Amino acid sequence: MASKVKTATEEQSIGNGAATAGVGRWRRMAMSAAALAAVVGPGLIAGLSDDDPAGITTYSSLGASYGYQLLWVLVVSTVALILFQDLGARIGVVTGQGLAGLIRQRYGARAGVLSIAALVVANIGTTTAEFAGVAAGTEIFGLSRYISVPIAAIAVSALVLRGGFRGVERVLIVLSAVFIAYIGAGILARPDWGAALQGMVVPAMPLTKDSILITTATLGTTLAPWGLAFIQSYAVDKKLGTKELGLLRIDVVTGAILTGVIGFFVVVACAATMYAHGIQITDAASAAVALEPLAGPMAEALFAVGLLGAALLAASILPLSTAYSVCDVAGRPAALDDTPREAPLFYGTFATVTVIGVVLVLLPGVSLVPILVLTQVLNAVLLLPLLAYMAGIARDRRLMGEYVAGRAVTSVYYVVIALVVVCILAMLWLTFIGG
């Protein structure tokens, strides 16, 4: 009898232990999820912002002109994005400084000023492209740009001026959810999944001027200079520490992979419809309109909603990225929790970039095409020194301490930089000499 009582007691003890272990496991999982949620932001926002109207236009052209054939370029670009956005976030957390300020500190005032000057010019042009995306997205639904663009500018300005860091971050993350629309548009287009998989893993490259240009543009729009500067400054503004680097890497990799996934669905949507019917596009809005007779009105609406959401997200990020960089070089306060009185240069830069972008889009008779083309060329040329500066900073033990990059990792960075060099030289040759 005593033995039976003892056995029952032991079984109850084991059961209680298992229950306690289960509760402990759930508690640890809940704590881990809470810790990750507290870190999420820089990678997710910076990554998805790359799918802005300029990016959507590039991915749409890739699919409409070459079908599934060049999907591997998007895969390579996404891997490069993971590598350098992870590096940018790590540099920001370890040094507590933005990219432009570190360039000035390590490479001298001239390099810092030249980099920030080129970045500001390119960012103003790209901000114009974002407001042009707002105009195009709303005009598909019959709303004039003279109403939608000012409203969008006021909305993003009010968000930054009144939201504080947490408020701004929550709105930007919620806004990122609109990219799901592209997944819906891609599925409704009924793509050839087998051909898409082959295009992702089997490299093929037609040796033509247009194919090399679109390859360079895909790499340049995915690895956008403003995105690299933004993620570093944003990680600093979020006040993340080195103990959060592991969770931050999850955030960065997730954001970059989602960027590639969204780009994939844009490419397959255009490959399954426009490429299959020999239709060329001029911008993202024309891609949305062209989807309607081929994939149905729902696909067109989803594509247009995605374009509008992408434009609004990027129209918030571009002026922010510019303001962070200008203040980095000037050594002035740059934080979303600061008031305009405490950080006048930060908010003044944000307002100036926003106003210039809005005015350029609304000026009657002004062609945006030369502005956008020159901006993308400047972005591509600017990308090269920025990547080289980042790789140099990563190898600087004085700045990075125990988090300095090893030789193996640095070699991978230099492989990506070499790829960018080849693409930029080919693009410049074909654009200005070989065309």
NORMO-V274200 format. One record per backbone hydrogen bond with DSSP energy under -1.0 kcal/mol. CO is the residue of the C=O (numbers start at 0). NH is the residue of the N-H. Records with the same first field share a line. If there is no record, write none. Layout:
# NORMO-V274200
CO = NH + NH
This chain:
# NORMO-V274200
0 = 4
1 = 5
2 = 6
3 = 7
4 = 8
5 = 9
6 = 10
7 = 11
8 = 12
9 = 13
10 = 14
11 = 15
12 = 16
13 = 17
14 = 18
15 = 19
16 = 20
17 = 21
18 = 22
19 = 23
20 = 24
21 = 25
22 = 26
23 = 27
24 = 28
25 = 29
26 = 30
27 = 31
28 = 32
29 = 33
30 = 34
31 = 35
32 = 36
33 = 37
35 = 39
40 = 44
41 = 45
42 = 46
43 = 47
44 = 48
46 = 49
47 = 50
49 = 51
51 = 55
52 = 56
53 = 57
54 = 58
55 = 59
56 = 60
57 = 61
58 = 62
59 = 63
60 = 64
61 = 65
62 = 66
65 = 68
67 = 70
69 = 72
70 = 74
71 = 75
72 = 76
73 = 77
74 = 78
75 = 79
76 = 80
77 = 81
78 = 82
79 = 83
80 = 84
81 = 85
82 = 86
83 = 87
84 = 88
85 = 89
86 = 90
87 = 91
88 = 92
89 = 93
90 = 94
91 = 95
97 = 101
98 = 102
99 = 103
100 = 104
101 = 105
102 = 106
103 = 107
107 = 111
108 = 112
109 = 113
110 = 114
111 = 115
112 = 116
113 = 117
114 = 118
115 = 119
116 = 120
117 = 121
118 = 122
119 = 123
120 = 124
121 = 125
122 = 126
123 = 127
124 = 128
125 = 129
126 = 130
127 = 131
128 = 132
129 = 133
130 = 134
131 = 135
132 = 136
133 = 137
134 = 138
135 = 139
137 = 142
138 = 141
143 = 146 + 147
144 = 148
146 = 150
147 = 151
148 = 152
149 = 153
150 = 154
151 = 155
152 = 156
153 = 157
154 = 158
155 = 159
156 = 160
157 = 161
158 = 162
163 = 167
164 = 168
165 = 169
166 = 170
167 = 171
168 = 172
169 = 173
170 = 174
171 = 175
173 = 176
174 = 177
175 = 178
176 = 179
177 = 180
178 = 181
179 = 183
180 = 184
181 = 185
182 = 186
183 = 187
184 = 188
186 = 189
190 = 192
191 = 195
192 = 196
193 = 197
194 = 198
195 = 199
196 = 200
197 = 201
198 = 71
205 = 207
207 = 211
208 = 212
209 = 213
210 = 214
211 = 215
212 = 216
213 = 217
214 = 218
215 = 219
216 = 220
217 = 221
218 = 222
223 = 227
224 = 228
225 = 229
226 = 230
227 = 231
228 = 232
229 = 233
230 = 234
231 = 235
232 = 236
233 = 237
234 = 239
235 = 238
240 = 243
241 = 244
243 = 247
244 = 248
245 = 249
246 = 250
247 = 251
248 = 252
249 = 253
250 = 254
251 = 255
252 = 256
253 = 257
254 = 258
255 = 259
256 = 260
257 = 261
258 = 262
259 = 263
260 = 264
261 = 265
262 = 266
263 = 267
264 = 268
265 = 269
266 = 270
267 = 271
269 = 274
272 = 276
273 = 278
274 = 277
282 = 286
283 = 287
284 = 288
285 = 289
286 = 290
290 = 294
291 = 295
295 = 299
296 = 300
297 = 301
298 = 302
299 = 303
300 = 304
301 = 305
302 = 306
303 = 307
304 = 308
305 = 309
306 = 310
307 = 311
308 = 312
309 = 313
310 = 314
312 = 316
313 = 317
315 = 319
316 = 320
317 = 321
318 = 322
319 = 323
320 = 324
321 = 325
322 = 326
323 = 327
324 = 328
325 = 329
326 = 330 + 331
334 = 337
338 = 342
342 = 346
343 = 347
344 = 348
345 = 349
346 = 350
347 = 351
348 = 352
349 = 353
350 = 354
351 = 355
352 = 356
353 = 357
354 = 358
355 = 359
356 = 360
357 = 361
358 = 362
362 = 365
367 = 371
368 = 372
369 = 373
370 = 374
371 = 375
372 = 376
373 = 377
374 = 378
375 = 379
376 = 380
377 = 381
378 = 382
381 = 385
382 = 386
383 = 387
384 = 388
385 = 389
386 = 390
387 = 391
388 = 392
389 = 393
390 = 394
392 = 395
393 = 404
395 = 399
396 = 400
399 = 402
400 = 403
405 = 409
406 = 410
407 = 411
408 = 412
409 = 413
410 = 414
411 = 415
412 = 416
413 = 417
414 = 418
415 = 419
416 = 420
417 = 421
418 = 422
419 = 423
420 = 424
421 = 425
422 = 426
423 = 427
424 = 428
425 = 429
426 = 430
427 = 431
428 = 432 + 433
